[in-house]
Amino acid sequence: MRQIQVFLADDHGLMLQAVRLALEPHPEIEIVGEARSGSEVLPRVAETRPDIVLLDIRMPGLDGLQVLDRLQKLYPETKVVMLSGVDEPGLAEEALRRGAKAFLGKGIDPADVAPVLHQVSQGTVVTESFGAPGIAGAAADEFGLTGRESEILEQVASGQSNKQIAGKFWLSEQTIKYHLTNVYRKLGVSSRTEAARFAYEHGLAGSALPSSDRKHQNG
């Protein structure tokens, strides 16, 4: 498997260290360089030519959105994943609109960084927000769900198996089970069917019950 080459751009040393630690168990992901200011990013990307730039939205010199625009113009083959240490849904939407492939918000689990990079590399993620409010964000917040728990619940509601969900998110089936245990506890349900029904009824995964549930209701 070809390594995914990633460039890190963040002015906070602790954040860079946290990302490095999160990616350390993944030998298929190689960190090829880093920058601590927006003005450093373009020259360093020109030297390293990474597959993905993990870019802080708040950078000294040039801010993240300005850097994003220039990367899109100069290196369109390089994918950009935006990173934010605070919840900024407006900026998340703007970054995704301007070409970022994903947005990692404050609520992201560090263990989810590598799966997101895998998805972006393979083109299975296009303009998605992780750990930041989305379409069902308010409803998810109401029940205390994390971004990843909300995403897994949506997959369950659409009829996906644990194996299918694990494959989509580059996580183990055991991790999916762990997340679902937390989801069941938070929603006060005890099965996939109950969780799916709850998701549809409370705006967590669309507006209509799955066809199998409609049959049960009608029958």
C-alpha positions as CSV (number, residue, x, y, z in Angstrom):
1,M,0.0,0.0,0.0
2,R,1.3,3.4,-1.0
3,Q,1.9,5.7,2.0
4,I,-0.3,8.7,2.4
5,Q,2.0,11.7,2.7
6,V,0.6,14.4,5.0
7,F,1.8,17.9,5.8
8,L,0.9,19.5,9.1
9,A,0.3,23.3,9.5
10,D,-0.6,24.6,12.9
11,D,0.9,27.3,15.1
12,H,0.3,25.4,18.3
13,G,3.1,23.0,19.2
14,L,0.8,21.0,21.4
15,M,-1.7,20.5,18.6
16,L,1.1,19.3,16.2
17,Q,2.3,16.9,18.9
18,A,-1.2,15.6,19.5
19,V,-1.7,15.0,15.7
20,R,1.7,13.3,15.5
21,L,0.8,11.0,18.4
22,A,-2.6,10.2,16.8
23,L,-0.9,9.2,13.6
24,E,2.1,7.4,15.1
25,P,0.3,3.9,15.1
26,H,-0.4,4.2,11.4
27,P,2.8,3.4,9.4
28,E,0.8,3.9,6.2
29,I,0.6,7.6,6.9
30,E,3.9,9.6,6.6
31,I,4.3,13.1,8.0
32,V,6.5,14.8,5.4
33,G,6.7,18.3,6.9
34,E,5.2,20.9,9.1
35,A,4.7,24.7,9.3
36,R,3.9,27.0,12.2
37,S,2.7,30.0,10.2
38,G,0.5,30.5,7.1
39,S,3.3,32.1,5.1
40,E,5.4,29.0,5.5
41,V,2.9,26.6,4.1
42,L,3.1,27.2,0.3
43,P,6.9,27.1,0.1
44,R,7.0,23.9,2.2
45,V,4.2,22.3,0.2
46,A,6.2,23.1,-3.0
47,E,9.1,21.2,-1.5
48,T,7.3,18.2,-0.1
49,R,4.3,17.8,-2.5
50,P,2.1,16.0,0.1
51,D,-1.1,14.2,-0.7
52,I,-2.9,16.0,2.1
53,V,-2.4,19.2,4.0
54,L,-3.8,19.2,7.5
55,L,-4.3,23.0,7.9
56,D,-5.3,25.0,11.0
57,I,-8.0,27.5,10.2
58,R,-6.3,30.1,12.5
59,M,-2.7,30.8,11.4
60,P,-0.4,33.8,11.8
61,G,0.8,35.5,8.6
62,L,-1.8,34.1,6.2
63,D,-4.9,32.6,7.8
64,G,-6.1,29.1,7.0
65,L,-8.8,30.2,4.5
66,Q,-6.3,32.3,2.5
67,V,-3.8,29.5,2.5
68,L,-6.6,27.1,1.4
69,D,-7.5,29.4,-1.6
70,R,-3.8,29.5,-2.7
71,L,-3.3,25.8,-2.3
72,Q,-6.5,25.1,-4.4
73,K,-5.1,27.4,-7.2
74,L,-1.4,26.3,-7.1
75,Y,-1.7,22.6,-6.1
76,P,-5.2,21.4,-7.0
77,E,-4.1,17.8,-6.7
78,T,-3.3,18.3,-3.0
79,K,-6.3,17.7,-0.8
80,V,-6.8,20.0,2.2
81,V,-8.3,19.0,5.6
82,M,-9.1,22.0,7.8
83,L,-8.5,21.8,11.6
84,S,-9.9,24.0,14.3
85,G,-9.4,24.1,18.0
86,V,-12.7,25.7,18.7
87,D,-16.3,25.2,17.4
88,E,-16.7,27.5,14.4
89,P,-19.6,26.2,12.3
90,G,-19.7,29.2,10.1
91,L,-16.0,28.9,9.3
92,A,-16.4,25.2,8.8
93,E,-19.1,25.7,6.2
94,E,-17.0,28.4,4.5
95,A,-13.9,26.2,4.4
96,L,-15.8,23.3,2.9
97,R,-17.4,25.6,0.3
98,R,-14.0,26.8,-0.7
99,G,-12.7,23.4,-1.4
100,A,-11.6,21.7,1.8
101,K,-12.3,18.0,1.7
102,A,-13.1,17.7,5.4
103,F,-13.2,19.8,8.5
104,L,-11.9,18.5,11.9
105,G,-13.6,20.4,14.7
106,K,-13.0,20.6,18.4
107,G,-15.0,17.6,19.2
108,I,-13.1,15.1,17.0
109,D,-11.7,12.1,18.7
110,P,-7.9,11.9,18.0
111,A,-8.3,8.3,17.0
112,D,-10.5,9.5,14.2
113,V,-7.9,11.6,12.5
114,A,-6.2,8.7,10.6
115,P,-9.6,7.3,9.4
116,V,-10.5,10.7,8.0
117,L,-7.2,11.0,6.2
118,H,-7.7,7.6,4.7
119,Q,-11.2,8.6,3.5
120,V,-10.0,11.8,2.0
121,S,-7.1,10.1,0.3
122,Q,-9.4,7.6,-1.3
123,G,-11.9,10.2,-2.3
124,T,-14.7,8.8,-0.1
125,V,-15.0,12.0,1.9
126,V,-15.9,15.1,0.1
127,T,-16.8,18.2,2.1
128,E,-17.7,16.6,5.4
129,S,-17.4,18.0,8.9
130,F,-16.1,15.8,11.8
131,G,-16.5,16.9,15.4
132,A,-18.3,20.1,14.4
133,P,-22.0,20.8,14.1
134,G,-23.6,19.6,10.8
135,I,-27.2,19.2,9.5
136,A,-28.3,17.1,12.5
137,G,-25.8,18.8,14.8
138,A,-28.3,20.5,17.1
139,A,-30.3,17.3,17.5
140,A,-27.1,15.3,18.2
141,D,-26.0,17.9,20.8
142,E,-29.3,17.6,22.5
143,F,-28.7,14.0,23.3
144,G,-25.0,14.4,24.0
145,L,-23.7,12.5,20.9
146,T,-20.2,13.1,19.6
147,G,-19.7,13.8,15.9
148,R,-18.5,10.2,15.4
149,E,-21.4,8.7,17.3
150,S,-23.8,10.7,15.3
151,E,-22.2,9.5,12.0
152,I,-22.3,5.9,13.1
153,L,-26.0,6.3,14.2
154,E,-26.8,7.6,10.8
155,Q,-25.2,4.6,9.2
156,V,-27.1,2.2,11.5
157,A,-30.3,4.0,10.6
158,S,-29.6,3.5,6.9
159,G,-29.3,-0.2,7.5
160,Q,-25.5,-0.6,7.4
161,S,-23.9,-3.5,9.3
162,N,-21.0,-3.0,11.8
163,K,-18.6,-4.4,9.2
164,Q,-19.8,-2.0,6.5
165,I,-19.6,1.0,8.9
166,A,-16.1,-0.1,10.0
167,G,-15.0,-0.3,6.4
168,K,-16.4,3.1,5.5
169,F,-14.7,4.9,8.5
170,W,-11.5,2.8,8.6
171,L,-12.2,1.7,12.1
172,S,-12.3,-1.8,13.7
173,E,-15.7,-3.5,14.2
174,Q,-14.8,-3.5,18.0
175,T,-14.5,0.3,17.8
176,I,-17.9,0.5,16.1
177,K,-19.4,-1.7,18.8
178,Y,-17.9,0.6,21.5
179,H,-19.4,3.7,19.9
180,L,-22.8,2.0,19.6
181,T,-22.8,1.0,23.2
182,N,-22.4,4.7,24.1
183,V,-25.1,5.7,21.6
184,Y,-27.6,3.2,23.1
185,R,-26.8,4.4,26.6
186,K,-27.2,8.1,25.7
187,L,-30.5,7.5,23.7
188,G,-31.9,5.1,26.3
189,V,-32.4,2.3,23.7
190,S,-31.2,-1.3,23.7
191,S,-31.0,-2.5,20.1
192,R,-30.1,-1.3,16.5
193,T,-33.8,-1.3,15.6
194,E,-34.7,1.0,18.5
195,A,-31.7,3.2,17.8
196,A,-32.6,3.6,14.1
197,R,-36.2,4.4,14.9
198,F,-35.1,6.9,17.5
199,A,-32.7,8.5,15.0
200,Y,-35.5,9.0,12.4
201,E,-38.1,10.2,15.0
202,H,-35.7,12.8,16.5
203,G,-34.1,14.3,13.4
204,L,-30.8,12.5,13.8
205,A,-30.9,10.6,10.5
206,G,-33.5,12.0,8.2
207,S,-37.3,12.4,8.3
208,A,-38.7,9.0,7.3
209,L,-38.7,5.6,9.0
210,P,-36.9,2.8,7.2
211,S,-39.2,0.7,5.0
212,S,-39.1,-2.3,7.4
213,D,-40.4,-0.2,10.3
214,R,-43.1,1.3,8.1
215,K,-44.3,-2.2,7.3
216,H,-44.4,-3.1,11.0
217,Q,-46.4,0.1,11.8
218,N,-48.8,-0.5,8.9
219,G,-49.2,-4.1,9.8
